Amino acid sequence: MDPEELLPKKKAPEILLGQDLSDMSEHELHARIAAMEAEISRCRAAITNRQSTKAAAANFFRKP
């Protein structure tokens, strides 16, 4: 077993809205934008899923 496997894994840095950006490098800022865009996509997919579930429930309980 590799000794590095025993070390705790580093978590991705948490993105805080309104965080001071002045200490971040260009690379860090690009990574931050990519992470935020991925989270936006994830949220949009969740919204689509909720809308589908809501529509299916509405169709099921719709009176003829």
N, C-alpha and C positions, 0 to 999 in steps of 0.2 A: 504494500500500500504506500502511496506517495504521501509524505508528511504534509504537503500543502493541502491535501484533501481533508485533513483534520482541522485546518484553520477555518474560522467562520468566514462565510462568503460575504463580500462587500455588497451592500445594497446600492442600487442606483440612487444618486442624490435626489432628494425630494424637491419637486418644483413648487415654489411658493409664488402665488400671484403677488405682484407688487414688490418682489424681492429686489434688492439693490443689484444692478447689473454692472456697475462700474468696475468691479474687481474681476469680471469674467473675461476670458480671452475670446477671440473671434470664433475659435473652434468650439469652445464651451457654449457660446451663444447659438451657433448652428445646431449643436447637439440638443440644446434646450428647445429650439424651435421644432426640430424633428420629433422630440418626445411629446411636445404639446400637440403637434399635428396628429400624431398617432393616437393620443388620448381623445382628440376631437373626433377622429374616425371611429374610435371605439364607442364614444357616446352617441354618435349618429346611428351606428348599427343597433345600439340598445334601444334608441327611440323608434327605429323602424320595427324592431321586434315587438316593442310594446304596442305600437299602432296595429300591427298584424293581430296580436292577441286580442286587443280591444275590438277590432272589427269582427273577428271570429266569434267572440262572445256576443256581440250585438246581433250577428246573424243567427246565432243559436237561440237567443231569447226573443227574437223578433216575433211578434204575433202575426199570424197569417191574415 
